Amino acid sequence: MQLRALRKEAIESLKDVGVEAAGVCVDWLLGDVLKMTRTEIIVHSTVEVTSAAEDIVRSGLVRRATGEPIQYIVGWTEFYGLRLEVDNRALIPRPETELLVDEVLRLTEGVPGCRVLDVGTGSGCIALAVKSQRPDGQIVACDISEDALALARTNSAQLDLPVTFLLADVEKGQSMAAVGYGFDVMVSNPPYIPTRELAALPKEIIQHEPVEALDAGLDPLRYYRALIDRASETVVNGGRLVAEVHSDYGSQVAVLARRKGLSDVRLSADLAGLPRMVVATVGHGRDLSRSSVDRES
Ligand SMILES: C[S@@+](CC[C@H](N)C(=O)[O-])C[C@H]1O[C@@H](n2cnc3c(N)ncnc32)[C@H](O)[C@@H]1O
């Protein structure tokens, strides 16, 4: 079958069952199976697709039509310019989470050997993106899920970006002792969807992505309480906590951070203008760069 005909049929079949951005999904799938860029798919639209390749595309379309995310079907996604392996062991990294990476990079600019802790690392996306831009940084990442850590370690090895991945529960101070102390920045995209809101999520999320990566239980501030407590223990005086937030609860997270003694608390919006990230300083004392100089001397 000609590529052009297969592409047209595939897009129509996904549109028929209400899949959004059907063209993007189909081109991602075709590109992955045929090892072509999107431009090549358009330019070489008259090439013949082998029946073996057509079968793989068709089975991917069936999976997509039943709601499975395209990233799990092809097995990879892009985050901060890195190609990451993804599957249902961890959340699919979202573009808005790149804002956290930008912020961590801004905060660690000019900090030699910066130490960054990523809590709830999932696929390892934040930790690996930071390591890719701060090669001399010491990046530690933890998660409560052994499955997610296995995926993160695979990504670390494939990208040749050394990060220390550890099993730890942010809600248990003792468990977090293993990750160490003296971090310049603690960054986290924790689970933040209250259980009562889970049922309203699109089925491609709730039926395919790991619920423990999303579910904050009854209290939407649950993980922020733990993060703030752990930041006070593991981050240097003057270091920062950078956390992604649910847009409805961002200001409550900011109030909580101030109440628990963090300073310079800032709530930032994403490109759509929605509150998306809280940044706060741990303690009031020295600045970040000074803490690193102290460590080196
Ligand atoms: C929203 S996902 C974020 C994953 C990844 N950082 C990202 O941005 O795509 C939250 C992650 O926190 C982990 N997690 C849940 N509870 C945790 C806990 N008590 N301690 C540490 N990690 C936890 C989940 O396993 C999941 O990988």
The ligand as a MOL file (V3000), in Angstrom:
LIG
                    3D

  0  0  0     0  0            999 V3000
M  V30 BEGIN CTAB
M  V30 COUNTS 27 29 0 0 0
M  V30 BEGIN ATOM
M  V30 1 C 3.4710 13.2770 38.6690 0
M  V30 2 S 4.6340 11.9360 38.6450 0 CHG=1
M  V30 3 C 6.0730 12.8350 38.0590 0
M  V30 4 C 7.0690 11.9880 37.3300 0
M  V30 5 C 8.1750 12.7980 36.6390 0
M  V30 6 N 8.9470 13.5560 37.6110 0
M  V30 7 C 7.5770 13.7370 35.5980 0
M  V30 8 O 7.5800 14.9630 35.8400 0
M  V30 9 O 7.0940 13.2510 34.5670 0 CHG=-1
M  V30 10 C 4.9350 11.7190 40.3850 0
M  V30 11 C 5.9760 10.6710 40.7530 0
M  V30 12 O 6.0640 10.6540 42.1890 0
M  V30 13 C 6.2190 9.3080 42.6160 0
M  V30 14 N 5.7570 9.2170 44.0130 0
M  V30 15 C 4.4870 9.0310 44.4680 0
M  V30 16 N 4.4820 9.0040 45.7970 0
M  V30 17 C 5.7640 9.1830 46.2170 0
M  V30 18 C 6.3850 9.2310 47.4950 0
M  V30 19 N 5.6710 9.1020 48.6190 0
M  V30 20 N 7.7200 9.4130 47.5560 0
M  V30 21 C 8.4550 9.5460 46.4120 0
M  V30 22 N 7.9120 9.5040 45.1700 0
M  V30 23 C 6.5820 9.3260 45.0770 0
M  V30 24 C 5.3900 8.5040 41.6420 0
M  V30 25 O 5.7990 7.1500 41.6240 0
M  V30 26 C 5.6600 9.2530 40.3230 0
M  V30 27 O 6.7520 8.6970 39.6360 0
M  V30 END ATOM
M  V30 BEGIN BOND
M  V30 1 1 1 2
M  V30 2 1 2 3
M  V30 3 1 2 10
M  V30 4 1 3 4
M  V30 5 1 4 5
M  V30 6 1 5 6
M  V30 7 1 5 7
M  V30 8 2 7 8
M  V30 9 1 7 9
M  V30 10 1 10 11
M  V30 11 1 11 12
M  V30 12 1 11 26
M  V30 13 1 12 13
M  V30 14 1 13 14
M  V30 15 1 13 24
M  V30 16 1 14 15
M  V30 17 1 14 23
M  V30 18 2 15 16
M  V30 19 1 16 17
M  V30 20 1 17 18
M  V30 21 2 17 23
M  V30 22 1 18 19
M  V30 23 2 18 20
M  V30 24 1 20 21
M  V30 25 2 21 22
M  V30 26 1 22 23
M  V30 27 1 24 25
M  V30 28 1 24 26
M  V30 29 1 26 27
M  V30 END BOND
M  V30 END CTAB
M  END
